[in-house]
């Protein structure tokens, strides 16, 4: 009996009968993109005596729930007073930062950074300009 199964196996291998696993399609990560902003990217944000709210709406077709956000100001580091804005859309999420008036922000840069779990990211920057004039 052992000889028959060995003969069948050898004949299958030598006859060119190969077995291939089905090809799996590996999904390509779609990086997050900026959908909308409160202030034009690259244009100065003018701070007067009042606070200013800045928001960014990010779209991620893969998994919007898995995005991480960072807001920072040059020489001041990460800003912790940001929040998520609910109901930005099915594949979108919004993040908002409230900038409080600070004379030391003049000439600094506000940076927004969003990253998905695959490491793809998007960023936006705004120069900060402090005006001593009150509205």
Residue, then its C-alpha position, 0 to 999 in steps of 0.5 A: x500500500x505504501x508503494x502505491x501512494x508513493x508512486x501516485x505522489x511521485x507521478x503527480x510531482x513529475x507530471x507538472x501538476x502544481x498547487x498554488x494558493x489563491x492570490x490575496x489582494x493586499x489593500x493599499x493604505x489611503x493616506x489622510x487628506x485635508x478636506x477643509x480648514x478654517x484658515x487658509x494654509x500658509x496664510x498668517x493667523x492674526x492673534x489680537x486680544x481675543x482667542x482664535x479657533x482654528x480647525x482642520x477637517x481630515x478625510x481618511x477612506x481607510x479608518x477615520x477612527x484610527x487617526x491621531x492628531x497633534x497641534x504644536x507651536x514653534x518653541x512652545x511644543x505640543x498644544x494640549x487644548x485641542x478637541x475633536x468636532x463631532x459629525x464631520x462626516x462618514x469618512x472625516x473627522x475634525x480637530x479644533x484648537x483654541x489659540x489664546x492671546x500670547x505676545x510670545x506667539x508673534x513670528x512662531x508657526x502653528x503646525x497641525x499633524x494627523x497620522x493614521x495607523x499605517x504611518x501615512x500623515x498630512x500636515x498644515x502650517x500657519x505663521x502666527x502674527x500678534x496684533x496688539x489691537x483689540x477688536 
